[in-house]
Amino acid sequence: MRPQLVIVGAGPRGTGLLERIAANAPELHGTSGLDIHLVDPHPPGGGRIWRQAQSPLLWMNSHAEDVTMFTDETVTMDGPVREGPTLHEWAGLDGGTFADRQLQGRYLRWVYEQALAALPPDVTVHHHPRRALRISGPREGRQQVWLESRARPLLADLVVLAIGHLDAEPDDEQAALAAYAREHGLVHLPPDFTADSDLSPLAPGEPVLVRGFGLAFVDLMVLLTEGRGGRYEGDAYLPSGREPVLYVGSRRGVPYHSKIGYDWTGDRPPLPRFFGPAEVDALLARPAGFDFRRDVWPLAEKELGFAHYHRLFTAHAERTAMAWADFEEKYAAASDRAEAQALVAAAVPDPADRLDLAALDHPLDGVRHASHEDFQEGLRQYVEADLSRRHDPSFSADLGVFLGLLSVYGQLVRLGNTSPWWHGFFSYLASGPPGPRLRQMLALSRAGLLKFVGADMTVTAEDGVFRAASPTVPGFSVEARALVEARLPEPTVGRARDSLLRELHTDGAAETPEGLLRVAPGDGRILDRAGRPHPRRFALGPYTDARTPGAFTRPRTGGAAFRQNDATARAALAFLSASHVKEPAR
């Protein structure tokens, strides 16, 4: 019998794993052939999120030159580098283009086809356009992967889960809001991938409360404006008359920061500097474990500061009051945040050139506006200032911080079980929308179709309506018969709507306190509650505690996801070639 490998999920992660299997097969593939079963109801390559059958109005939030599915020399891995084109090279686009998701889906399909072509002749890939329901089987024996509408399971010597973003059952708050909506004839749209949401109940001209100001909100905004026939002319939005009025707020009360709109020049900060493999090894070696805020965040904060000030001192030295060598020595010697802040205050005269991560994370902390109208103008000014700064290379220390964020995330992947706050903070600073989307927000605000609620937005269900308020505008509230939760569901194992993960949880798979699936950081093997790695079950993706930043990797940035894919592919090939199970087919 030939070895059998089942990969659940044929989107970017499953496709990337297949590419690494093809790259490593010449070294590790055995002589008995191999059947790879890809299980996904959506077409291989794009999967659900990046499928080609979605609105052409929806963009990627990365420049086309910053999207690649191929490894390069910066990736630390045991397998061979197999270079290939970025999205912009493959599509013949300007590198600064924000491509639509349909095009990205075609790129991913091409990558998938290239991976298929690179496999050895005795490796066969079978696509099963179905959902996987559960996995059964003993730890040391062949696994059974049960599929929807299929009486017999797929038999697998090894299973890899690469299932990406998942739907989730509502938490207590969402369940209560949904029940209230049903009872009073209201509209409540829970967290979801926006392209899959039915937006038709959101009526033209009616107020809609929106909780969430990130990328899911941007998609919602697009589909409810241009998607309903409106259009932009210069800085103005011309409505179709079919748009609702969106009242948006969130914890921060502001949109994610704009993508940076200029290229890097000069030397990059030498990262990692204060938070690298040695520091991660020391944290992992602690018998009592570690706490993110106490033990990890100070290292990450110092690393981000180093990246920022390296760029400021080396590219904009005229705005500093100390030689870089002196600053670096004193910064390295600073024993705590207070000492580092005193050094920065002495060496960087303009507060606008200093990195204040707490202020960045809470931009409306303590800010109060006398009226709702006053806040609208205040937040428009905030967005305009953000756009100006993120497109001005004189503030290129911000790009240094971006590189620092990527470096820190690459180290955090090894730690696992870090902090959901960190992932949100990273996305807010480093994975925001294209600048043109923020300009569209401004146009919609001026047109009266987008209204800002403020920070720490609260939503209550009473008097037969939903009501939103924020301390940013004391005394103001707005009522609506519709509420949209503009965010993806939390990737928790216990509340996953997908029965596959729920069954794993029931079967003893471990989860973090935040509900992420625990995996071995080296190769992605699923851990049980005693910390034992499962010999035949692996998992990669955002629902694990080894999740990586963003959906795709920027070229020449080390690629933590590539490193994981390579390690898992090599572990799978080595296992399948060395210890193929001799069980008879059933």
Secondary structure, DSSP 8 states (H G I E B T S, - for coil): ---EEEEE--SHHHHHHHHHHHHHHHHH--SS-EEEEEE-SS-TTTTTTT-SSS-TT-B-SS-GGG-BSS--TT---SS-------HHHHHT--TT---BHHHHHHHHHHHHHHHHHHS-TTEEEEEE-S-EEEEE--TTS-EEEEETT-SS-EEESEEEE---S--B---HHHHHHHHHHHHHT-EEE-S--GGGS--TTS-TT-EEEEE--SHHHHHHHHHHTGGGT-EEETTEEE--S---EEEEE-SS-S-------S---S----S-SSSSHHHHHHHHT-TT---IIIIIHHHHHHHHHHHHHHHHHHH-GGG-SS-HHHHHHHHHH--SHHHHHHHHHHH---GGGS--HHHHH-TTTT---SSHHHHHHHHHHHHHHHHHHHT-GGGTHHHHHHHHHHHHHHHHHHH-S--HHHHHHHHHHHS---HHHHHHHHHHHHTTSEEEEESS-EEEEETTEEEEE-TTSTT-EEEESEEEE-S-----STTBSSHHHHHHHHTTB-B-TTS-B-B-TTT-EEEBTTS-EEEEEEE-STTBTT--SSSSB-TTS--HHHHHHHHHHHHHHHHHHHS-------
